[in-house]
Amino acid sequence: MACQMCDVLVEIPELGAGEQAECTACGAVLSARSTFGTGLSLACALASLFMLALAYVYPFLTLESRGLTHKLSLVTLPDTMLEFGRPEIAVSIVLLTLVFPTILTLLNMSVLIPFHFGMKAPGYVIPVLRWSHHLTHWSMVDVFVIGVLASLTKIISLADITLGIGFWSYMAFALLGLVSLWHFDRSPLWHWAKPHRRHGEHKAGAPG
């Protein structure tokens, strides 16, 4: 792989638990292996999906002001944005904070499960790892959480806010997803998928 700091091409060896690979030219960290292995990443991914399901079912928060009560949930939040004439925000919330993070978690789990239990690398592992890498940049759960917390600091002076189970479940989903991604070691997964990579390169280079 190419070092993101100096563009030097470096071949990364298979790393052990707690080890990291550094660029031979500039010393930048190219890859790091989690001390806990894939088990922690898989466990957090499973738990995060459970928390997301709870966040869907239960109310996110309740606003009370001048005798009026308004409940918000993850299901009704996009509709609320549409009512206020903000369709772009509604679409962004659905895709960047719900759809893409869920797909990313499922993709990672589809690779982590066979790898963690010592199974042979399935044929879909290469495209899944590539799509997982791309979706990582489009999963913006952390941005949504920061935006919600910043909004609450402004709204709290205008209305009484009751944080529901859905709110705390989504916070847990965000935290567990972050831990899962932090310990999602791509380097050993690519080494695990080497037979499929070589087979694909051989087919691509074969004469027609």
N, C-alpha and C positions, 0 to 999 in steps of 0.2 A: 504494500500500500504506500501511497505518497504521504509524506509528512505534511500536515496542514500548516506548519510554521515555515518550513524551508523547501518543500516540494521534493525532498530527496526520497527516492524509492527504497523502501526497507521491507525485507521479508520477515514477518513476525513469526517466531516459533510458537509452538503450543505451550501455553503458560500453566503453571501450577497455581493452586489456591493461594491468594494473597500476593502473587507476583505481578509485575508490570513491565511492559516493554517500552524502551525509550529510543528516540531517534539517535542514530550514531553520529549525526552531524551537529545537531543543535541541543540535544538532550530533552526535547519535548516528549511528554508521555503520549505514546501512540495507542496503547491498549493496557487495560488493567483487569486482572482477574479477581473477582470477589472472594473474600475469605470464606463466605458462607456458601459459595457455589450457586447452582441454579435452584436449589430447594427454596431459598428465601424468596427469590424472584417469582417462582411459580406459586408459592403460598400467598404472597401479597397480591398477585394477579387474581387468584380465585376469590380472595376476601374482598378485593376492590369491586368485583362484579356483583357480589352479594350486597355490598353497601350501596352500589348504584341502583340496584333493584329496590332497596328500601327507600332511596331518595325519590324514586318515581312514585311510590305508593303513598308516602306520607307528605303532608304539607311542608313547604319550604319555609315560609314565614307568614306571620299575620300582622297586618297594619291596622291600628285603631286610632282614629282621629275624629273628634267632634261627634261621637256617637256612631260613626260609620266604621264598618269592619270590612277589610278586604284580605282574602287569603290568596297566597301565591304558591304555586307548585311548579316543578320542572315541566310538567305536562302543559300547564296553562300559561307559563311564562312567555312562550313565543306568540300565543294568541294575544296576550296583553300588549306586546310590542307592536303587533299588527293593528290593534285598536288605536294606538297612539300614532299610527302612520309611519312606523319604522320597520318596514319589511326586511331591510338589509341586516338590521340587528337581530331580528327573529331568525333569519336563515343562518347567520353567523353563530348564534347561540346553539342552534340545533346541530350544526355540522361540527363546529370546533370544540364544543364542550360536552357533547353527547355521542354523536355518531362516530366521529373519527377516534376519540379515545376508546370507545367500546370495540371498534374494529381492530385497533392497535393491540389492545389487551388480548383479544381472541387470536390474533395472528401470532403473538408471542407465545401464548399458551399452546398453540398447535405445534410449535417447535420445541418448547420446553418440556412438554410431557414425554415424548419419545426419547429425548436426549437425557432427561433426568433418570428415566428408568432403564437406561442402557440398551435401547432398541436401535435397530438399524435406521439410518437417516432416510426418511420418506422422500419420494421424488419431488414433492412440492416445496422442499425446504429452501431451495435457492430463491424462487420468486417470493416466497413468504418473507425471507430475511431482507430482500431488497425493498418490498413494499413496507415492511416494518420500519426500515431506515427512513423512507420518505415520509411516512405518516407521523413519525416522531416530531417533525417540524410543524405539523398541522394540528397536533393535539395541544390545545391551549387551556387545559383545565386550571393550571396555576394562574394564568392571566385572568380567567373568569373569577377565581376565588379572590384575587387581589381587588378586582373591580367591585365585587359584591361587598367586601369589607370596607372599601373606601366609600361606597354609596351609603352603607349603614351609618357611618359616622356623620353623614350629612342629614339623613332622614330621621335619625334618632331625636333630633331637636324639634321635629315637626309632627311626629306621631309616636305612639307607643308601639314597640316592635316586640313580637314574641317569636323567637326562633323555634321552628318545629323540628320534628325528628328528621324530616327530609333534608334540612340544612346541615345538621350534624352528620347525617349519613353521607352527604355529598362531600363534606370536609374530610371524612374518613376515607372516602373513595379517592379524593385527590392526594391525600398523604400516602395511602397504600400504593396507588399507581406510581407516585414519584419514587418510592422505595423499590418497587418492582423494576422500574426502568433503570434505576441506579445500579442494581445488581444484575441486570440483563447483560451477560457477557457475550458479546458477539464473536470475539476471537475464537474461543473453543467451539462455538457453533459452526463457524466457517471451516475449521479444521475437520469437524465431524462430517460436514457436507462435501469434503474433498472429492470422493468418488463421483458424485453427481457433477461437480464442477469440471473435472477432467473429461467425463463422458460428454458433457455439453460442448467443451472446447474441441474435442475430437470430431464431433458431428459437424460443428460449424466450420472446421478446417478441411473436412473431407471434400473431395472433388464431386461435382454434380454428375 
